[in-house]
Amino acid sequence: MSLLIVSLDNTVLNVALPALQRDLGASTSGLQWTIDAYTLVLASLLMLAGSTADRIGRKRVFMAGLVVFTVGSVLCSLAPDLDALIAFRMVQAVGGSMLNPVAMSIITNTFTDPRERARAIGVWGAVVGISMAAGPLVGGLLVESVGWRSIFWVNLPVGLAALLLTLRYVPESRAAKARRPDPVGQVLVIALFGSLTYAIIAAPTASAAEILVFGGIALTALTALLVYEPRRAEPLIDLRFFRSAPFSGATVIAISAFAALGGFLFLSTLYLQNVRGLDALHAGVWMLPMAALCFVCAPLAGRVVGNRGPRLPLLVAGVSMTACGVLFAAFEAETGNVTLVLGYVLFGLGFGFVNAPITNTAVSGMPRAQAGVAAAVASTSRQLGQTLGVAVVGAVLASGVGAASYRTAFVAAARPAWWIVAGCGLVVLVVGLVTSGGWARGTAERAAERLESGEVREASRVSA
């Protein structure tokens, strides 16, 4: 239920973008920030939330997240202008950061058998498909009948129900050894993600000096993270995780796949409503093929991962997402009804298969005490990918459209953006192939041994 409201929030909001643009007078960059303010804060705080939950209790942090997210949703529905909406979206994100990685950590510590865990993660991932199937229709219906503010009301009953069910059924759990906070690492992560996103979104309109300043801040923050974090006994980002090729591959694949998703939803929504002139409900109906395939393929992918490993789902995902991007970029698929539906089917097939292997690979082989942090890194990669996807695709689209109208310039302006989506799919394909074989599994085993031996040595030192 927590994943449902977080995922539903994104898909519903995408359908509402044109209505929000008309009501609040938002520019393309303003629309980007309504999405990226949320995903950016989410990405920045996920690892902190995961380690905090491991330290003070997963159920406690999870319930706090449900309360903050629900309150943030109410505030979003009352936002008087674009700036307030963006600020309240950030409040939502603070709550959302306490939900997905903590929920995944609860699942990992409940299902200890690898095959059961893979299937449970597949079912959990199927909720993304449910949100994609329900989001466009629910969002379109609400926007057309009540207005865009009503899309945030959906979170209230689900959030309250999840809170009561968590209180009744979810047991409290925490890591055997508490991890200490890393405030310097947290500040560096926020500086890195925030400055990078701002530089990309502002690129079409900002001066070269401004872009260089924020790009320099991002580069400096990244360098500082790489130097500072390995020196800490309990870093915010344990760089030893990345010695595992499957874990590193899952991180790269998550960024690429969710960048493609962010770009796909942004382009599709604006095209269907601003170019084809469809209302929000009919635009949602057109996107159903993509959503339905996500819903069907996510649990199937979980079963395949449990029985045969992650390679086959990743290859299917990579081929399908690449083919979708090429179909739009090279053949202007959006200009024909049959090719438009085919493109949406291909993307739904690919994205439906990619989520379960990302999540399972990220947490499999890691010590259970590190489950929250490992899951948080995977979730951070997803949100960072979606943030960058919306930022880059939106910047490319804004540069191509310029002062021209959407109707006349959109298809040509979107062509480079669709090539970016195709490139993301190709990264999923290649990295999935390289990081899912025997060599990669060996690196994962060695990384887990180092992590476990490091925990034993640290526990002995503290005891002494």
N, C-alpha and C positions, 0 to 999 in steps of 0.2 A: 504493500500500500504506500510506503514511503517512496519507493521508486516510481510508482504510478503518478503521484502528484508532482514529483520533480520532473519526470519526463513529459507528462501531460502539459505542464506549464510551458515548456518550450514549443511543443507542436501547436498548442492552442494559440500561443502568442504569435507564431509565424503567420497563421491564417488571419489574425487580426491586424497585421501590420498596415495594410492600406487604409483601413478604417481609422486606425490610430494616427496615421500620417495626415489624413484629412482633418480629423478633429483637433489635433494639437499642432498642426502646421509643421510637422517634423520633416527634416531633410533626410537624404539617404544616410548620412553619417549619424543623424539622430536615431534612425531606425536601428542602425548597427549597434548603437550604445544601449538601446533598450534590451537587446539580447546579450551584448558582450559585457555590460556592467554586471549582469548576473553570473555569467559563466566565468568571468575574470575573478570575481571575489570567491566564487566556488572553488576554482582551481587553486587560488592562493591559500585557502584555509583548509583544504581537504586533509593534507598531511598532518597539520596541527590537530585537527579533529580526530583523526585516526589514532595518533599517539596519545592524545588526551583520554580517549575512550579506553585504550588499553591500560592507562594508568589509573583513572578514577572510577571506571565502570562503564561498560558499553551500553547497558540499558539506561543508565542515568543520562548519558550524553545524547543517546538516541531520542529519549523523551523530550529533552530540552530542545533538540533540533525541530521536533514536530511542533512544539509551541511557538518557537520563533518564526518558523516558516509559515504557519497559519496566520499569525499576527501580521507578518509581512504581506501576505496575500490580501488581507483586509485593507491595509494601508494602500496597496497598489490600486485597489478598486476605487479608492477615494482620492487619488492623485489629481490635483488641480491643473498641472501642466507637465510638460515633458521632463523638466529637471527633477520635479518631485517624483515622477514615476521611476526615473532612473535611480534616484536615491532609495526609494522603497524596494526596488528590485534588488538592490544591494543588501537590504535587510533580509529579504527572502533568502538570498544566497548564503548569508551567515547561518541561517537555520538549515538550509539544504546541505551545507558542508558537513553537518553532523549526522546526516541520514545515510547516504549511499555507502560510504566506506565502512561505517559502523554496522550497517545491516549486513554487508558482505562479511565482516569479521564475525558477527553472530552466526551466520550460516556456516562459515569455515570451522568454527569451534563446535558447532552442533553436528555437522556431517563430517566425521573423521575418515570414513572410507573414501578413497579417491574416486571410485566409480559413482558412489552415491552423491558425493560432493559435486561431481561434474554434471550429474542430472539435476540436482537441486539448483545449481547455478544456471542451467539451461531453462528451468521453469521460471526462475527469478528474472532471467534475461528476456523471457517471453513477455513480461510486463511492458518492456519497451515497445514490443510489437502492439500490445493492447493500446498503449498510449498513442502510438502512431495511427492506429486504426480509428480510435475514438476521437483523438485530438482534432483532426480536420473537420469531422462532422459535428462534434459537440461545439467546437469553436465557431464554425460557420453558422450553426443554428443560433447560438447565443448572440453572435455579433449582429446577425440579420434581425433577430426578434427583440433583443433587449439593448444591445450595444456592447462595445469592446470591454467596458468595465466589468461586465458580468463574467468574463472568462476567469477572473480570479476567484469568483465565488465557489467554483467547483472544488477548490482545495479545502474549503471549510469542513464540509461533512466528512470527506475522506480523511483529512488530518485528525479530526476529533475521534473518528472511529479507530484509526490506527493508534492513537494515544491510549484509548481505553483497552484495546486488545493487547498492546504492549504491556500495560500495567498488569493485566490479568495473566498473560501466557508466556511472555519472554523472560527467561531467567537472567539474573545478573551474572556477569562474567568480567574478568579483567586479566591482564597479563600477570604471570607469577612475579615478575620483576618490573617495577614502575620505571618508566622512562622520564628523564628530566626534561623540562622545557628548553627550547633553543630559540630565544627571542631574536638573536642576530640572524640566524638562518631564516626565520620567518620574515623579518624585514627585507632581507635580500631577495627572497622569493617574490614578495609583493612588488618590490622595485623592478625586478626582472619582467614579470608578467605585465604589470601596469604600463611601464614605459614602452615595451615592445608593441603592445596592442595600440597604445595611443599613436605611436609613430606610424603604424600601418594605416589606421583609420584616417589620420589627419593628412596622409601623404598627398591626396589629390588637391588639397586646398592650402596646406601649410607651407611656410617658407623652407628652403633647403637647410637653413641654419637650425630651425626648430626641429626638423626631422633628425639632423645630425646630433643634436643635444640629447634627445630622447633615445636615439639608437645607441649613443655612447653610454648613457645610463644603463641600458639593458646589457650591453657588453661588459661593463664594469661589474654589474651585479652578478652576472654569470661567472666571470673570472673569480670574483671574491667567494662565491659559493664553492667552486671547485677547489680553491685553496683552503678555505676555512673549515668546511664540513668534515673532511677526513681527519682533522686534528682533534675533533670532539669525540669523547667516548660514546656519547649518545646523541648523534646528530639528527636534525630534522629530516634530512634525506641521507639515508645510509647508502653511500656510493658502492658499498660491497655488493648490494643487490644486483648491480649492473654487470658484475662479473659473470652472471648467469646469462648466456645468450638467449634462452627463451624469454627471460624476464625483460631484457633489453629490447628484444624483438617485439614483445607484447606492448611495450611502451611506445615504440616507433609506430607500430601498427595502429594502436589506439589513437595517437595523434593524427595519423593520416586518414583513418576511416572516419573519425568524427569531424575532421576538417572538411572532408567530402560531404558529410551529412549537413553540416552547417551551411556550406555553400549551396548544396542542392536545395534545401528548404527555402533559403533566402531567394534564390533565383526563381524557383518554381512558383512561390507565392506571388512575387511581384509580377511575373509574366502572366499568370492566369488571371489576376485581377486588374492589373494596370494596362496590360496589352490586349488580352482577349476580352476584357470588360466583364468578366464573370463576377457574381457576388460571392461573398465569403463561403456560403453553403455549397454552391456549385463548384467552387474551387476545391473545397474539401472532398467532394465526391470524385473529382478528377484525380486526386492524389490517393484514393483508396487502393488502387493496385499495388502501389509501393507499400502502403501500410499493411495490407493483407499478407503480402509475402513476408514482411518482417515478423508478423504474428505467427505465421505457420512455420517459418524456418528456424526461429530462435530455439524452441525446445528440441527440434530435430537436431540442430547443431550440438546442443548439450548432450544428447544421446550418442551422437557420432564421436564427440570428444571423449566421452566416458568409455566407449567401446574400442575406438581406433586411434585416439589421439587427435591433436589439433591440426595436423597438416591438411587433410582433405577439406575441412570447412574453410580454412584460410585460403586455399587455392581457389575454391568456388567463389569466395567473397572477392578475391583480387581480380579474377577474370571478369566477373559480372559487373563490378563497379568500374573497371577500366572500360569495358564495352559500353556502358551507359554514358560515360563522359565523352568517348569518341563519337558515339551516335549523335549527341547534341552538338559537339564542337565541329565535326567534319561534315555532318549531313543535315544540320539544322532540324533535329527531330521535333522541336516544338512547333514547327510550322505545319505538321500533318497530324491528324488525330491518331492514326494507327501507330506511327513512329513515336508519338508522345507517350502513348500508353506503354509501348514496348520499352521505352527508356525508363519509365517509372517501375515497370516489372523487374527490369534488370537491376536497378538500384535496390529495390526492396529485397530481391533474392540475395544480393551481395551483402547488404547491411544485416540482414537477418542471420547470416552465417558467421559474421565476424565477431559478435559480442561475446558469445560463450567461450571461444578459445582464448580471447584476450584475458578475460577474468580468471579462467581456470589456470592459464599459464602463469599469470602474475602471482597467484597464491600457492600453487602446487610446488612442493619441494622446499618451501620456506618454513622455518620453525614456526609452530603455532603461536608462540609468544609474539612473533612479528607480524601476525596476520593482519592486524589493523593497519600498520604502516604500509605493508605490501599492497593491500587492497586500496589504500588511499593514494599511493603512487599511480596505480592503474586508473583510478577515478580521476585523479588530477590530469593524467594524460588525455583522457576523454574530453574533459572540460577545456583544457588548453587547446586541444585540436579544434573543438567547435568554435572557441573564441577566435583562433587564428583563421579558421575557414571563413567565418562571417566577415572578419576584418579584411582579409586579402580579397575575397570575392567581391565584397561591397566596394572596396577601393578601386578594383579593376572596373567594375560596372559603372561607378560614378565617373571615372576618367573617360570611359568610352561614350557614355550618354551625353555628358557635358550639359550644354544648354538646350539640346534638342529634346523633343518629347519622347516618352517611353515607347509609345506606339511605333514610331518610325525608326528609332535607333536601338531598341533593346536587343534584338536578335544578334545584330552585328557586334554590339558592345559586350554581349554575354559570351561570345565565342571563346575569347582567351580564358574566361572564368571556367568554362566547361573543360578546357584543356587542363586546367589546374585540377579539377575533379578527376579527370582521367589519370593524371600523374599520381594523385593520391592512391587511386586503385592499383596502379602499377607497383607502388611502394608496398602495399599490402601483399601483393602477389609475390614479389621477389623476396622481401624480408620473411614472409611466412614460409617460403620454400627453404631459405637458408637456416632459419632458427628452429626448425621442427624435426631435425634428423638426429642421428645417434651422437654426433659430435656435440650438438647443442645440449642434449640431455646430460652428457658428461660434464659440461661446464656448470649446469644447474646443480648437479650432485656435489661438485667440488665447492660451489658457492655456499650451499646449505651447510656443508661440513664446517667451512670457515666461520659462518655465522654462529653455529651451535657451539663450536669450540671457543669462540670469542665470548659468548654469553657465559660459558662455564668458567673461563678464566676471570671474567669480571665479577661473577658471583663469588668466586673464591677470594678475590682481592677485597671485596666489600666485607665478607665474613671475617677475614683476617683482621 
